[in-house]
Amino acid sequence: MVEDEESITEPLAEALDREGFDTRVAGTVREALDLTEQEPPDLVLLDVMLPDGSGYDVCRRLREHSSVPIIMLTARGEETDRVVGLELGADDYVVKPFSAREVAARIRAVLRRSDASVEQREGPLEVGPVRLDPDRRSASLDGDELELTRKEFELLELLMREAGNVVSRERLIDEVWDVNWFGSTKTLDVHVSSLRRKLGDDSADPRFIHTVRGVGFRFAAAEELQ
């Protein structure tokens, strides 16, 4: 848990420990980066406002070398602030004030989704010029590596596995996030928009990810990309 307010860290850490989690606390950006290097965590609860910087900096640094699940803890109510964290690779967010029970539920949901994504991995996928390797957590376009966040990767993987078929918004939320997802469904649109940008897609005339109004999204079939 990366949070500098003791009025939050002490009761929340105690509550999470009672729920069976082994909690470590860091109060600054520096402490957080040092602690995650010394003792790689299974999940990070990350506050946005820290004494020596921003939780976004921690998220960005962690994503340079790790796919550890991240849940943002934030007092900010603006949707744009939450979207920033998700675009940087956070998996979920909780807006203060929150209950320990809610945080524990979010942790379990994110960990469950993370574990399931590992278990379901198969061999590399290739659809036209796009190649995705679940085991290596890598994706490329025309041989050039794509820099994807954790959720962008999982979203692309599901769409590519169903290439040519429409995948409903509900299924994308359920499988890429979780059936117990608490956040806004606009999160899906943010990630699709980001994926399109990285694939060089034009939303008005997409080559890879097509919107099916009122239903969901479809990744182009291999024959469409020849």
Secondary structure as UniProt FT lines:
FT   HELIX           6..18
FT   TURN            19..20
FT   HELIX           29..38
FT   STRAND          44..47
FT   STRAND          49..50
FT   TURN            51..52
FT   STRAND          53..54
FT   HELIX           55..63
FT   TURN            64..65
FT   STRAND          70..74
FT   HELIX           79..87
FT   TURN            88..89
FT   STRAND          92..95
FT   HELIX           100..119
FT   STRAND          125..127
FT   TURN            128..129
FT   STRAND          130..133
FT   TURN            134..137
FT   STRAND          138..141
FT   TURN            142..143
FT   STRAND          144..145
FT   HELIX           150..161
FT   TURN            162..164
FT   STRAND          166..168
FT   HELIX           169..172
FT   HELIX           173..177
FT   TURN            179..180
FT   HELIX           186..199
FT   TURN            203..204
FT   STRAND          209..212
FT   TURN            213..215
FT   STRAND          216..219
FT   HELIX           222..225
//
